C-alpha cells in the first residue's frame, strides 16, 4: 500500500523512516518530510552527514557530520 508520493530534486543515498517522518539524505543535503507530504526540514550542511539519530520521538534529531553533532528540533 502506497503511503506517500513526493517528487524531490536531489538524489539521496539514504532514506529512513522515523515515526511519521521520512528522512532522506546524501553527503551534504537532508530533507525531512512527514508522511502527509509536508516538508518539515531542508538543509545543506557544511560537513558530510554520517548519520541521523532520532531522539525524543519524531521531533528531535541529532545530525552527525564529520565536524560536529548538531541537534535539530522540528516544530
N, C-alpha and C positions, 0 to 999 in steps of 0.2 A: 504494500500500500504506500503510495507516494504521500509524504508528509509536507514537503516543501519543494518548490521550483523557483530558483533565483539565478539570474544571469550575473556573472561577475567578470570584470575586465582584466583580472590579473590571474596568472597561473599559480596555483598553490601546491606546495609539496605535501602538506599535512592538513587533514580535515578531521576534527574531533567533535563529539557531542558531549555537552556538559549541561545537564538539566534541560532547560527549554531553549538552549542556545547551540548554534553551530559555530565552531571556531575554525577558521581557515587561515593558514599562514605559510609563508615561504621564508627565505633568509632574512628579509627586512620588513615585509609587509604583513599586517594582520587585520582581518575583518571578523567581527563577531556579529552574527545575525540571529534573531530569535526564530523559533520555528514558525512564527506567523509572518516571517519575511521582513521584519523591521531591522534595519541596520543600527546596531547599538554602539559599535566601536569600529573605527577605521583609522589606522595609524601606520606610519613608516618609521621604524626605529633606526637609530644611528648605528647600533651594533647588531650583529647577526643573532636572530632569535634561535635559541637552542631548545627551549620548551616553554609551554604554558601550563601552569598548575592552577586548577580551580580551587578556591578557598572559600569557606563560609557560604555554602550554597552555590547559586549560579550568578551572583552579582559581583564577586571579587575574584581577581585573577592575579597570579604572580607571573610576570614575564621574565624569563631568564635569558639574558643576552650574553655575548662574550665579555662585555664590560660592566654589566650591572644587573641587579634584580630590581624590577620596577613593579609596584603594586598598583593595580587599577581597579577602581570600584565603579560599576555601572549604575546609572540612575534607574 
